Amino acid sequence: MTGICYMVTATLPSEAVAEEYVAWLRDGHVAQVIAGGARTGMIVRLDVEAGGLARVMTQYVFASRTAFDQYVRQHAPALRAEGLRRFGAETGVRFERAVGEVG
């Protein structure tokens, strides 16, 4: 194992909201997760099928489960709260999270 991958996928109601979300990620959120313990962060605009909604996946790699758990305890609550203030349910944005080992 070479680390833990933490993935957050946002399903966004429009291209305008998707652009705003990606700008927010680029303008500091990804850097804040890295400062909180991730080794790397990557923004992926997922392909949209005909008539589908915009989707953006952010992937972060942590050196170990311990590093990820520390991030979850110490940094994630404030960062998630900030994201929900900007892109909460009332905006139509839906979030999914997944965690797995990098092989």
C-alpha positions as CSV (number, residue, x, y, z in Angstrom):
1,M,0.0,0.0,0.0
2,T,1.3,3.5,-0.9
3,G,-1.4,5.6,0.8
4,I,-5.0,6.4,1.3
5,C,-7.1,8.1,-1.4
6,Y,-9.9,10.3,-0.3
7,M,-12.4,11.2,-3.1
8,V,-15.2,13.8,-3.0
9,T,-17.6,13.8,-5.9
10,A,-19.9,16.8,-6.3
11,T,-22.9,16.6,-8.5
12,L,-23.8,20.2,-9.6
13,P,-27.1,21.5,-10.9
14,S,-25.6,23.7,-13.7
15,E,-22.4,24.5,-15.5
16,A,-22.4,27.9,-13.8
17,V,-22.4,26.3,-10.4
18,A,-19.8,23.8,-11.6
19,E,-17.5,26.6,-12.7
20,E,-18.0,28.4,-9.3
21,Y,-17.2,25.2,-7.4
22,V,-14.0,24.5,-9.4
23,A,-12.8,28.0,-8.9
24,W,-13.4,27.6,-5.1
25,L,-11.4,24.4,-5.1
26,R,-8.5,26.0,-7.1
27,D,-8.6,29.2,-5.1
28,G,-7.7,27.6,-1.8
29,H,-9.8,24.6,-0.8
30,V,-7.4,21.9,-2.3
31,A,-4.4,23.8,-0.8
32,Q,-6.1,23.7,2.6
33,V,-6.7,20.0,2.5
34,I,-3.0,19.5,1.5
35,A,-2.0,21.8,4.4
36,G,-4.2,19.5,6.6
37,G,-2.1,16.5,5.7
38,A,-2.7,15.3,2.1
39,R,0.3,14.7,0.0
40,T,-1.5,15.6,-3.3
41,G,-4.8,16.9,-4.5
42,M,-6.3,16.7,-8.0
43,I,-9.5,18.2,-9.5
44,V,-11.2,16.0,-12.1
45,R,-14.1,17.2,-14.3
46,L,-16.0,14.1,-15.0
47,D,-17.5,13.5,-18.4
48,V,-21.2,14.4,-18.6
49,E,-23.5,12.1,-20.4
50,A,-26.2,13.6,-22.7
51,G,-28.6,15.5,-20.5
52,G,-26.7,14.8,-17.4
53,L,-25.5,17.0,-14.6
54,A,-22.0,18.4,-14.2
55,R,-19.8,16.3,-11.8
56,V,-16.5,17.2,-10.3
57,M,-14.3,14.7,-8.4
58,T,-11.5,15.8,-6.1
59,Q,-9.0,13.2,-5.1
60,Y,-6.5,13.5,-2.3
61,V,-3.8,11.1,-1.4
62,F,-2.6,10.8,2.2
63,A,0.6,9.0,3.3
64,S,-1.2,6.6,5.7
65,R,-4.5,5.9,7.3
66,T,-3.2,7.6,10.4
67,A,-2.6,10.8,8.4
68,F,-6.0,10.6,6.9
69,D,-7.7,10.0,10.3
70,Q,-5.8,13.0,11.8
71,Y,-7.1,15.1,8.9
72,V,-10.7,13.9,9.5
73,R,-10.4,14.8,13.2
74,Q,-8.6,18.1,13.1
75,H,-9.2,19.7,9.7
76,A,-12.2,18.2,7.9
77,P,-15.0,19.6,10.1
78,A,-14.2,23.2,9.4
79,L,-13.4,22.6,5.7
80,R,-16.6,20.7,5.2
81,A,-18.6,23.4,7.0
82,E,-17.1,26.0,4.7
83,G,-18.1,24.0,1.6
84,L,-21.6,23.5,2.9
85,R,-22.0,27.3,3.5
86,R,-21.1,27.9,-0.1
87,F,-22.6,24.9,-1.8
88,G,-25.2,23.5,0.6
89,A,-28.3,21.5,-0.2
90,E,-30.2,24.7,-1.1
91,T,-27.9,25.2,-4.1
92,G,-28.7,21.8,-5.4
93,V,-25.2,20.4,-5.0
94,R,-24.9,16.8,-3.8
95,F,-21.7,15.4,-2.3
96,E,-20.5,11.8,-2.1
97,R,-17.3,10.7,-0.3
98,A,-15.2,7.5,-0.7
99,V,-12.0,6.3,0.9
100,G,-9.7,3.5,-0.3
101,E,-6.2,2.2,-0.2
102,V,-3.8,3.1,-3.1
103,G,-2.2,-0.1,-4.4
